[in-house]
Amino acid sequence: MTTRLPGSKYKIVFDRGFSCRGRLFSLWVLRSTHASRQAGVVISKKSFHDAVDRNRAKRIMREGFRLCANEFAEDVSVIMVGRASLANKKVQDVQSELRYLARKYGFQKSE
């Protein structure tokens, strides 16, 4: 089951988690027993000036996580920090980036 990361847990993930950087976004990942495939999304006004563009980027990132979350370990909480290169990208681009980072940094589901 995937859920949104509650706002009260963002600080915990930023403080205790590790970061990894991709082309489209940076990830902060926390492996803990209290996590359950939760995702949070952060988009700055510096990267996307217009609210419409920020909200589209958030939707794309959330949907990309939702579609491939079952491939991640169950004890993972993730915060995705969008970058300006996310503009005009599709959900499939986000999915492939998430899968790549999961393989590279070892938070994919172990078979």
KAUR-V401154 format. One record per backbone hydrogen bond with DSSP energy under -0.5 kcal/mol. NH is the residue of the N-H (numbers start at 1). CO is the residue of the C=O. If there is no record, write none. Layout:
NH;CO  NH;CO
//
This chain:
3;37  5;39  9;6  10;7  13;9  14;10  15;11  16;12  17;13  18;29  20;27  22;25  26;81  27;20  28;79  29;18  30;77  32;30  32;75  35;32  37;74  37;76  38;76  39;3  40;78  42;80  48;44  54;50  55;51  56;52  57;53  58;54  59;55  60;56  61;57  62;58  63;59  64;60  65;61  66;62  67;63  68;64  69;65  71;68  72;69  73;107  76;73  77;30  78;38  79;28  80;40  81;26  81;79  82;42  82;80  83;24  86;83  87;84  89;86  93;90  94;90  95;91  96;92  97;93  98;94  99;95  100;96  101;97  102;98  103;99  104;100  105;101  106;102  107;102  108;102  109;71
//
